[in-house]
Amino acid sequence: MINEDILKKLYFLQDTKYRDFQGKLLPTVDPKSIIGVRTPDLRKLAKELAKQDDIGTFLDTMPHTYFDENQLHAFILSEIKDYDRCIALVERFLPYVDNWATCDQLSPKVFRKHKSALLTHIKSWLKSDATYTVRFAVGMLMQHFLDDDFSPAYPKMVVAIKSDEYYINMMKAWYFATALAKQYDTIIPYIKQKKLDPWTHSKAIQKAVESYRITPEQKEYLKTFRLHKQP
């Protein structure tokens, strides 16, 4: 019953204009699977559902039929406070993630308190053959390991990823642009020495130059390492 109730709630929250807009941003998702629920509404619903004793039934029902169900699933996992339960459910869910939005919005709050254990999983995810599992791993490195817990070993792990997948390389570029803002002295040699593939190198510079966290002087210096214009 809970799955049917959730689907009714999602359709109650449907915004058809937003649905059509989302469809243009999610080329890997079947437009017919998009209900069109706005993110704030999904987050609010997820917080309510996460407290229900029978929510496990929904979380165990995979693959979901609708994109919005996957989004809701990600937001519910992000609310779980028990690390062991959360990481187990994340591991079970990742193989079903098929788009950048669900991947990037899966961000469990409890991970902040268990970084050592999380890092072990990140290293495993980086070796995956699944595009969005790898993207998620890089995203977790970017979110949790660029500040006090940073190590020069981490950007090396990202550089070591060799892929032709657009959604992996875009996340790599995002990682290095963010890393330049937070760990500039350690990261700038990766740009100077062109350790990234040309496309990711150019995208990382582009994102860094667009960032408000990079100083004007740093931006001008980064521009000197631009390659030929990328499509």
C-alpha positions in Angstrom: 0.0 0.0 0.0 2.8 2.5 0.8 4.1 2.4 -2.8 0.6 3.2 -4.1 0.2 6.0 -1.6 3.5 7.5 -2.5 2.7 7.4 -6.2 -0.7 9.2 -5.5 1.2 11.9 -3.5 3.7 12.4 -6.3 0.9 12.9 -8.9 -0.8 15.3 -6.5 2.4 17.4 -6.4 2.8 17.2 -10.2 3.7 20.3 -12.1 3.4 19.6 -15.8 5.4 22.6 -17.0 8.2 21.6 -14.7 7.9 18.0 -16.0 8.4 19.3 -19.6 11.4 21.4 -18.5 13.0 18.5 -16.7 12.7 16.3 -19.7 15.0 18.6 -21.7 17.7 18.4 -19.0 17.7 14.6 -18.6 18.7 13.0 -21.9 19.2 9.6 -20.3 15.7 9.5 -18.8 12.6 8.4 -20.6 10.3 11.6 -20.7 7.3 9.4 -20.0 8.8 8.4 -16.7 8.9 12.0 -15.4 6.0 13.0 -13.2 7.3 16.5 -12.7 7.5 17.1 -8.9 9.7 20.1 -7.8 12.7 19.4 -5.7 11.5 21.3 -2.5 8.3 19.3 -2.6 10.3 16.0 -3.0 12.6 16.9 -0.1 9.6 17.8 2.2 7.9 14.5 1.3 11.1 12.5 1.8 11.5 13.9 5.4 8.0 12.8 6.2 8.3 9.4 4.7 11.7 8.7 6.2 10.0 8.6 9.6 7.5 5.9 8.6 8.1 2.4 9.9 7.0 0.8 6.5 9.2 3.0 4.3 11.5 0.0 3.9 8.9 -1.5 1.5 9.3 1.4 -0.9 13.1 1.4 -0.6 13.2 -2.4 -1.4 11.0 -1.9 -4.5 13.5 -1.5 -7.3 13.7 -0.6 -10.1 11.2 2.1 -9.6 8.9 3.0 -12.6 9.2 6.8 -12.3 12.1 9.2 -12.3 10.5 11.1 -9.4 10.4 7.9 -7.3 14.2 7.6 -7.8 14.5 11.2 -6.7 12.4 10.6 -3.7 14.4 7.4 -2.9 17.6 9.5 -3.0 16.2 12.1 -0.7 14.9 9.5 1.8 18.3 7.9 1.9 19.9 11.3 2.6 17.8 11.6 5.7 18.7 8.2 7.3 20.7 8.8 10.5 22.1 5.3 11.1 25.3 5.0 9.0 25.4 1.2 8.7 21.8 1.1 7.5 22.3 4.1 5.2 25.4 2.8 3.5 23.8 -0.6 2.9 20.8 1.0 1.3 23.0 3.3 -0.8 25.0 0.3 -2.1 21.7 -1.4 -3.0 20.4 1.7 -4.8 23.4 2.9 -6.8 23.1 0.2 -9.6 19.7 1.6 -10.4 20.8 5.3 -10.6 20.6 6.2 -14.3 20.9 10.0 -14.5 23.0 12.8 -13.2 20.2 14.5 -11.2 19.5 11.5 -9.0 23.2 10.8 -8.6 24.0 14.3 -7.5 21.1 14.7 -5.1 21.9 11.5 -3.3 23.9 13.0 -0.4 23.4 11.3 3.0 23.9 13.7 5.9 25.2 10.9 8.1 28.3 10.5 5.8 29.8 13.6 7.4 30.3 11.7 10.7 31.8 8.6 9.2 34.4 9.7 6.7 37.0 7.0 7.3 34.4 4.3 6.7 33.0 6.2 3.7 36.4 6.5 2.1 36.6 2.7 1.9 33.4 2.6 -0.1 34.5 5.5 -2.3 37.6 3.6 -3.4 35.4 0.7 -4.3 32.9 2.8 -6.2 35.7 4.4 -8.2 36.4 0.9 -9.7 32.9 0.4 -10.8 31.9 -0.1 -14.4 28.7 1.8 -13.8 28.8 5.5 -14.9 26.8 6.9 -12.1 28.4 4.9 -9.4 31.8 6.4 -10.4 30.2 9.9 -10.7 28.8 9.5 -7.2 32.2 8.5 -5.8 33.9 11.6 -7.3 31.0 13.7 -5.9 31.5 12.3 -2.4 35.3 13.0 -2.6 34.4 16.6 -3.7 31.8 17.1 -1.0 33.6 15.5 2.0 37.3 15.5 1.3 38.4 18.9 0.1 38.6 20.7 3.4 40.1 19.5 6.7 40.1 15.9 5.5 41.9 16.6 2.3 44.8 14.5 1.2 47.0 14.9 -2.0 46.2 11.2 -2.6 42.5 12.1 -3.5 43.0 14.1 -6.7 45.4 11.4 -7.8 42.5 9.0 -7.5 40.3 11.2 -9.7 42.9 11.7 -12.3 43.4 7.9 -12.5 39.8 7.5 -13.8 39.9 6.9 -17.5 36.6 7.1 -19.1 34.8 8.4 -22.3 31.6 8.9 -20.4 30.4 12.5 -20.5 28.8 12.4 -17.0 32.0 11.0 -15.4 34.3 13.5 -17.1 32.0 16.4 -16.3 32.1 15.4 -12.6 35.9 15.1 -12.8 36.0 18.7 -14.1 33.7 19.9 -11.4 35.9 18.2 -8.8 39.0 19.9 -10.0 37.4 23.3 -10.3 36.1 23.0 -6.7 39.5 21.7 -5.6 41.2 24.7 -7.2 39.0 26.9 -5.0 39.8 25.0 -1.8 43.3 23.5 -2.3 44.8 25.7 -5.0 48.5 25.2 -4.4 48.1 21.4 -4.5 45.8 21.3 -7.5 47.3 23.9 -9.8 50.1 21.5 -10.9 47.5 19.2 -12.4 46.5 22.1 -14.7 50.0 23.3 -15.4 51.2 19.8 -16.2 48.0 18.9 -18.1 47.4 15.7 -16.2 43.8 15.6 -17.2 42.5 14.6 -20.6 42.1 17.7 -22.9 38.3 17.9 -22.6 38.2 17.6 -18.8 41.2 20.0 -18.5 39.3 22.6 -20.5 36.0 22.1 -18.6 37.8 22.3 -15.3 39.4 25.7 -16.2 36.0 26.9 -17.6 34.2 26.0 -14.3 37.0 27.5 -12.2 37.0 30.8 -14.2 33.2 31.0 -13.7 33.5 30.4 -9.9 33.2 33.2 -7.4 35.6 31.3 -5.1 38.6 31.8 -7.4 40.4 35.1 -7.2 40.7 37.3 -10.3 44.5 36.8 -10.3 44.0 33.0 -10.2 41.4 33.2 -13.0 43.8 35.1 -15.3 46.6 32.6 -14.6 44.3 29.6 -15.3 43.3 31.2 -18.6 46.9 30.9 -19.8 46.5 27.1 -19.7 43.4 27.0 -22.0 43.6 24.6 -24.9 41.7 24.9 -28.2 38.1 25.8 -27.7 36.0 22.7 -26.7 32.5 22.0 -28.1 
